[in-house]
Amino acid sequence: MFDKITEVSLLYDFYGQLLTPRQNEAMRLYHEENYSLSEIAGEFEISRQAVHDAIKNAEKALAEYEEKLGLVKRFSDNRDAILQIEAEIDRIKIDYGNDTGLKSRLDKIKNIIESSEL
């Protein structure tokens, strides 16, 4: 579905608030601020290994939330469906380009999709 970094980032975006405050902060520093494990360990005054374990446990928790709730998969599936609909609208506009009424209605549908994109 996604590469590992992208997947963890998406999971964190969707479920980060469900983590403990400490896990949330460690994930934020590691994934968003690009802190090293040693830098985070210094911030928390814990060992580098403890930070590593906290991040791995947080990533595991995020994956479990996704397994149970499926919000990232649903988001991805919806995005794929929107792209397919937009591509089909473009093909119809090419095939029926002389029909200005149809073209106008398709443009309206596409504008609605674009204004409500995920």
PyMOL commands that place a pseudoatom at each C-alpha (Angstrom):
pseudoatom trace, name=CA, resn=MET, resi=1, chain=A, elem=C, hetatm=0, pos=[0.000, 0.000, 0.000]
pseudoatom trace, name=CA, resn=PHE, resi=2, chain=A, elem=C, hetatm=0, pos=[2.585, 2.613, 1.109]
pseudoatom trace, name=CA, resn=ASP, resi=3, chain=A, elem=C, hetatm=0, pos=[6.280, 2.633, 1.928]
pseudoatom trace, name=CA, resn=LYS, resi=4, chain=A, elem=C, hetatm=0, pos=[7.066, 2.217, 5.645]
pseudoatom trace, name=CA, resn=ILE, resi=5, chain=A, elem=C, hetatm=0, pos=[7.767, 5.898, 6.406]
pseudoatom trace, name=CA, resn=THR, resi=6, chain=A, elem=C, hetatm=0, pos=[4.635, 7.076, 4.609]
pseudoatom trace, name=CA, resn=GLU, resi=7, chain=A, elem=C, hetatm=0, pos=[2.547, 4.402, 6.263]
pseudoatom trace, name=CA, resn=VAL, resi=8, chain=A, elem=C, hetatm=0, pos=[3.736, 5.297, 9.773]
pseudoatom trace, name=CA, resn=SER, resi=9, chain=A, elem=C, hetatm=0, pos=[3.177, 8.999, 9.058]
pseudoatom trace, name=CA, resn=LEU, resi=10, chain=A, elem=C, hetatm=0, pos=[-0.367, 8.357, 7.867]
pseudoatom trace, name=CA, resn=LEU, resi=11, chain=A, elem=C, hetatm=0, pos=[-1.090, 6.115, 10.827]
pseudoatom trace, name=CA, resn=TYR, resi=12, chain=A, elem=C, hetatm=0, pos=[0.258, 8.800, 13.145]
pseudoatom trace, name=CA, resn=ASP, resi=13, chain=A, elem=C, hetatm=0, pos=[-1.867, 11.475, 11.442]
pseudoatom trace, name=CA, resn=PHE, resi=14, chain=A, elem=C, hetatm=0, pos=[-4.999, 9.382, 11.879]
pseudoatom trace, name=CA, resn=TYR, resi=15, chain=A, elem=C, hetatm=0, pos=[-4.389, 7.796, 15.271]
pseudoatom trace, name=CA, resn=GLY, resi=16, chain=A, elem=C, hetatm=0, pos=[-1.630, 9.791, 16.995]
pseudoatom trace, name=CA, resn=GLN, resi=17, chain=A, elem=C, hetatm=0, pos=[-4.026, 11.295, 19.516]
pseudoatom trace, name=CA, resn=LEU, resi=18, chain=A, elem=C, hetatm=0, pos=[-4.826, 7.788, 20.761]
pseudoatom trace, name=CA, resn=LEU, resi=19, chain=A, elem=C, hetatm=0, pos=[-1.240, 7.247, 21.905]
pseudoatom trace, name=CA, resn=THR, resi=20, chain=A, elem=C, hetatm=0, pos=[-0.043, 8.063, 25.392]
pseudoatom trace, name=CA, resn=PRO, resi=21, chain=A, elem=C, hetatm=0, pos=[1.327, 11.603, 25.712]
pseudoatom trace, name=CA, resn=ARG, resi=22, chain=A, elem=C, hetatm=0, pos=[4.884, 10.245, 25.960]
pseudoatom trace, name=CA, resn=GLN, resi=23, chain=A, elem=C, hetatm=0, pos=[4.497, 7.989, 22.903]
pseudoatom trace, name=CA, resn=ASN, resi=24, chain=A, elem=C, hetatm=0, pos=[2.881, 10.845, 21.010]
pseudoatom trace, name=CA, resn=GLU, resi=25, chain=A, elem=C, hetatm=0, pos=[5.761, 13.208, 21.787]
pseudoatom trace, name=CA, resn=ALA, resi=26, chain=A, elem=C, hetatm=0, pos=[8.410, 10.605, 20.936]
pseudoatom trace, name=CA, resn=MET, resi=27, chain=A, elem=C, hetatm=0, pos=[6.704, 9.884, 17.606]
pseudoatom trace, name=CA, resn=ARG, resi=28, chain=A, elem=C, hetatm=0, pos=[6.362, 13.588, 16.847]
pseudoatom trace, name=CA, resn=LEU, resi=29, chain=A, elem=C, hetatm=0, pos=[10.008, 14.277, 17.567]
pseudoatom trace, name=CA, resn=TYR, resi=30, chain=A, elem=C, hetatm=0, pos=[11.204, 11.241, 15.640]
pseudoatom trace, name=CA, resn=HIS, resi=31, chain=A, elem=C, hetatm=0, pos=[8.937, 11.384, 12.584]
pseudoatom trace, name=CA, resn=GLU, resi=32, chain=A, elem=C, hetatm=0, pos=[8.075, 15.078, 12.248]
pseudoatom trace, name=CA, resn=GLU, resi=33, chain=A, elem=C, hetatm=0, pos=[11.088, 16.843, 13.734]
pseudoatom trace, name=CA, resn=ASN, resi=34, chain=A, elem=C, hetatm=0, pos=[13.614, 14.200, 12.568]
pseudoatom trace, name=CA, resn=TYR, resi=35, chain=A, elem=C, hetatm=0, pos=[15.251, 13.940, 15.980]
pseudoatom trace, name=CA, resn=SER, resi=36, chain=A, elem=C, hetatm=0, pos=[17.624, 11.030, 16.440]
pseudoatom trace, name=CA, resn=LEU, resi=37, chain=A, elem=C, hetatm=0, pos=[16.983, 8.443, 19.123]
pseudoatom trace, name=CA, resn=SER, resi=38, chain=A, elem=C, hetatm=0, pos=[19.860, 9.943, 21.107]
pseudoatom trace, name=CA, resn=GLU, resi=39, chain=A, elem=C, hetatm=0, pos=[18.380, 13.448, 20.893]
pseudoatom trace, name=CA, resn=ILE, resi=40, chain=A, elem=C, hetatm=0, pos=[14.990, 12.206, 22.070]
pseudoatom trace, name=CA, resn=ALA, resi=41, chain=A, elem=C, hetatm=0, pos=[16.676, 10.268, 24.874]
pseudoatom trace, name=CA, resn=GLY, resi=42, chain=A, elem=C, hetatm=0, pos=[18.304, 13.506, 25.972]
pseudoatom trace, name=CA, resn=GLU, resi=43, chain=A, elem=C, hetatm=0, pos=[14.979, 15.346, 25.913]
pseudoatom trace, name=CA, resn=PHE, resi=44, chain=A, elem=C, hetatm=0, pos=[13.246, 12.649, 27.982]
pseudoatom trace, name=CA, resn=GLU, resi=45, chain=A, elem=C, hetatm=0, pos=[16.272, 11.859, 30.122]
pseudoatom trace, name=CA, resn=ILE, resi=46, chain=A, elem=C, hetatm=0, pos=[15.981, 8.150, 29.343]
pseudoatom trace, name=CA, resn=SER, resi=47, chain=A, elem=C, hetatm=0, pos=[18.148, 5.669, 27.485]
pseudoatom trace, name=CA, resn=ARG, resi=48, chain=A, elem=C, hetatm=0, pos=[18.344, 5.484, 23.716]
pseudoatom trace, name=CA, resn=GLN, resi=49, chain=A, elem=C, hetatm=0, pos=[17.009, 1.911, 23.978]
pseudoatom trace, name=CA, resn=ALA, resi=50, chain=A, elem=C, hetatm=0, pos=[13.974, 3.129, 25.944]
pseudoatom trace, name=CA, resn=VAL, resi=51, chain=A, elem=C, hetatm=0, pos=[13.229, 5.642, 23.190]
pseudoatom trace, name=CA, resn=HIS, resi=52, chain=A, elem=C, hetatm=0, pos=[13.596, 2.939, 20.551]
pseudoatom trace, name=CA, resn=ASP, resi=53, chain=A, elem=C, hetatm=0, pos=[11.204, 0.697, 22.481]
pseudoatom trace, name=CA, resn=ALA, resi=54, chain=A, elem=C, hetatm=0, pos=[8.702, 3.538, 22.963]
pseudoatom trace, name=CA, resn=ILE, resi=55, chain=A, elem=C, hetatm=0, pos=[8.681, 4.336, 19.248]
pseudoatom trace, name=CA, resn=LYS, resi=56, chain=A, elem=C, hetatm=0, pos=[8.346, 0.662, 18.255]
pseudoatom trace, name=CA, resn=ASN, resi=57, chain=A, elem=C, hetatm=0, pos=[5.515, 0.191, 20.763]
pseudoatom trace, name=CA, resn=ALA, resi=58, chain=A, elem=C, hetatm=0, pos=[3.789, 3.320, 19.451]
pseudoatom trace, name=CA, resn=GLU, resi=59, chain=A, elem=C, hetatm=0, pos=[4.138, 2.127, 15.840]
pseudoatom trace, name=CA, resn=LYS, resi=60, chain=A, elem=C, hetatm=0, pos=[2.714, -1.255, 16.880]
pseudoatom trace, name=CA, resn=ALA, resi=61, chain=A, elem=C, hetatm=0, pos=[-0.217, 0.466, 18.602]
pseudoatom trace, name=CA, resn=LEU, resi=62, chain=A, elem=C, hetatm=0, pos=[-0.877, 2.581, 15.499]
pseudoatom trace, name=CA, resn=ALA, resi=63, chain=A, elem=C, hetatm=0, pos=[-0.881, -0.546, 13.316]
pseudoatom trace, name=CA, resn=GLU, resi=64, chain=A, elem=C, hetatm=0, pos=[-3.331, -2.212, 15.710]
pseudoatom trace, name=CA, resn=TYR, resi=65, chain=A, elem=C, hetatm=0, pos=[-5.652, 0.808, 15.552]
pseudoatom trace, name=CA, resn=GLU, resi=66, chain=A, elem=C, hetatm=0, pos=[-5.573, 0.612, 11.770]
pseudoatom trace, name=CA, resn=GLU, resi=67, chain=A, elem=C, hetatm=0, pos=[-6.254, -3.119, 11.859]
pseudoatom trace, name=CA, resn=LYS, resi=68, chain=A, elem=C, hetatm=0, pos=[-9.331, -2.518, 14.008]
pseudoatom trace, name=CA, resn=LEU, resi=69, chain=A, elem=C, hetatm=0, pos=[-10.624, 0.742, 12.518]
pseudoatom trace, name=CA, resn=GLY, resi=70, chain=A, elem=C, hetatm=0, pos=[-9.272, 0.754, 8.945]
pseudoatom trace, name=CA, resn=LEU, resi=71, chain=A, elem=C, hetatm=0, pos=[-9.391, 4.535, 8.524]
pseudoatom trace, name=CA, resn=VAL, resi=72, chain=A, elem=C, hetatm=0, pos=[-6.169, 4.791, 6.499]
pseudoatom trace, name=CA, resn=LYS, resi=73, chain=A, elem=C, hetatm=0, pos=[-7.278, 2.004, 4.158]
pseudoatom trace, name=CA, resn=ARG, resi=74, chain=A, elem=C, hetatm=0, pos=[-10.663, 3.647, 3.731]
pseudoatom trace, name=CA, resn=PHE, resi=75, chain=A, elem=C, hetatm=0, pos=[-8.940, 6.982, 3.051]
pseudoatom trace, name=CA, resn=SER, resi=76, chain=A, elem=C, hetatm=0, pos=[-6.678, 5.358, 0.451]
pseudoatom trace, name=CA, resn=ASP, resi=77, chain=A, elem=C, hetatm=0, pos=[-9.558, 3.489, -1.191]
pseudoatom trace, name=CA, resn=ASN, resi=78, chain=A, elem=C, hetatm=0, pos=[-11.637, 6.675, -1.375]
pseudoatom trace, name=CA, resn=ARG, resi=79, chain=A, elem=C, hetatm=0, pos=[-8.722, 8.602, -2.876]
pseudoatom trace, name=CA, resn=ASP, resi=80, chain=A, elem=C, hetatm=0, pos=[-8.216, 5.882, -5.510]
pseudoatom trace, name=CA, resn=ALA, resi=81, chain=A, elem=C, hetatm=0, pos=[-11.935, 5.933, -6.338]
pseudoatom trace, name=CA, resn=ILE, resi=82, chain=A, elem=C, hetatm=0, pos=[-11.886, 9.716, -6.734]
pseudoatom trace, name=CA, resn=LEU, resi=83, chain=A, elem=C, hetatm=0, pos=[-8.924, 9.507, -9.117]
pseudoatom trace, name=CA, resn=GLN, resi=84, chain=A, elem=C, hetatm=0, pos=[-10.730, 6.854, -11.168]
pseudoatom trace, name=CA, resn=ILE, resi=85, chain=A, elem=C, hetatm=0, pos=[-13.897, 8.971, -11.322]
pseudoatom trace, name=CA, resn=GLU, resi=86, chain=A, elem=C, hetatm=0, pos=[-11.921, 12.033, -12.413]
pseudoatom trace, name=CA, resn=ALA, resi=87, chain=A, elem=C, hetatm=0, pos=[-10.150, 10.009, -15.113]
pseudoatom trace, name=CA, resn=GLU, resi=88, chain=A, elem=C, hetatm=0, pos=[-13.476, 8.667, -16.381]
pseudoatom trace, name=CA, resn=ILE, resi=89, chain=A, elem=C, hetatm=0, pos=[-14.925, 12.192, -16.473]
pseudoatom trace, name=CA, resn=ASP, resi=90, chain=A, elem=C, hetatm=0, pos=[-11.946, 13.306, -18.563]
pseudoatom trace, name=CA, resn=ARG, resi=91, chain=A, elem=C, hetatm=0, pos=[-12.452, 10.370, -20.979]
pseudoatom trace, name=CA, resn=ILE, resi=92, chain=A, elem=C, hetatm=0, pos=[-16.162, 11.146, -21.350]
pseudoatom trace, name=CA, resn=LYS, resi=93, chain=A, elem=C, hetatm=0, pos=[-15.366, 14.805, -22.034]
pseudoatom trace, name=CA, resn=ILE, resi=94, chain=A, elem=C, hetatm=0, pos=[-12.985, 13.739, -24.813]
pseudoatom trace, name=CA, resn=ASP, resi=95, chain=A, elem=C, hetatm=0, pos=[-15.468, 11.249, -26.300]
pseudoatom trace, name=CA, resn=TYR, resi=96, chain=A, elem=C, hetatm=0, pos=[-18.399, 13.696, -26.160]
pseudoatom trace, name=CA, resn=GLY, resi=97, chain=A, elem=C, hetatm=0, pos=[-16.503, 16.972, -26.449]
pseudoatom trace, name=CA, resn=ASN, resi=98, chain=A, elem=C, hetatm=0, pos=[-19.021, 18.459, -28.902]
pseudoatom trace, name=CA, resn=ASP, resi=99, chain=A, elem=C, hetatm=0, pos=[-21.857, 18.198, -26.389]
pseudoatom trace, name=CA, resn=THR, resi=100, chain=A, elem=C, hetatm=0, pos=[-21.365, 21.439, -24.448]
pseudoatom trace, name=CA, resn=GLY, resi=101, chain=A, elem=C, hetatm=0, pos=[-24.248, 20.674, -22.067]
pseudoatom trace, name=CA, resn=LEU, resi=102, chain=A, elem=C, hetatm=0, pos=[-22.726, 17.353, -21.081]
pseudoatom trace, name=CA, resn=LYS, resi=103, chain=A, elem=C, hetatm=0, pos=[-19.252, 18.881, -20.834]
pseudoatom trace, name=CA, resn=SER, resi=104, chain=A, elem=C, hetatm=0, pos=[-20.606, 21.603, -18.544]
pseudoatom trace, name=CA, resn=ARG, resi=105, chain=A, elem=C, hetatm=0, pos=[-22.324, 19.061, -16.293]
pseudoatom trace, name=CA, resn=LEU, resi=106, chain=A, elem=C, hetatm=0, pos=[-19.174, 16.937, -16.108]
pseudoatom trace, name=CA, resn=ASP, resi=107, chain=A, elem=C, hetatm=0, pos=[-17.115, 20.008, -15.220]
pseudoatom trace, name=CA, resn=LYS, resi=108, chain=A, elem=C, hetatm=0, pos=[-19.599, 20.746, -12.441]
pseudoatom trace, name=CA, resn=ILE, resi=109, chain=A, elem=C, hetatm=0, pos=[-19.258, 17.187, -11.090]
pseudoatom trace, name=CA, resn=LYS, resi=110, chain=A, elem=C, hetatm=0, pos=[-15.472, 17.424, -11.245]
pseudoatom trace, name=CA, resn=ASN, resi=111, chain=A, elem=C, hetatm=0, pos=[-15.541, 20.767, -9.389]
pseudoatom trace, name=CA, resn=ILE, resi=112, chain=A, elem=C, hetatm=0, pos=[-17.688, 19.221, -6.664]
pseudoatom trace, name=CA, resn=ILE, resi=113, chain=A, elem=C, hetatm=0, pos=[-15.217, 16.346, -6.319]
pseudoatom trace, name=CA, resn=GLU, resi=114, chain=A, elem=C, hetatm=0, pos=[-12.217, 18.689, -6.226]
pseudoatom trace, name=CA, resn=SER, resi=115, chain=A, elem=C, hetatm=0, pos=[-13.802, 20.966, -3.630]
pseudoatom trace, name=CA, resn=SER, resi=116, chain=A, elem=C, hetatm=0, pos=[-14.486, 18.034, -1.303]
pseudoatom trace, name=CA, resn=GLU, resi=117, chain=A, elem=C, hetatm=0, pos=[-11.250, 16.107, -1.820]
pseudoatom trace, name=CA, resn=LEU, resi=118, chain=A, elem=C, hetatm=0, pos=[-9.967, 14.095, 1.100]
for i in range(1, 118): cmd.bond("trace and resi %d" % i, "trace and resi %d" % (i + 1))
show_as sticks, trace
zoom trace
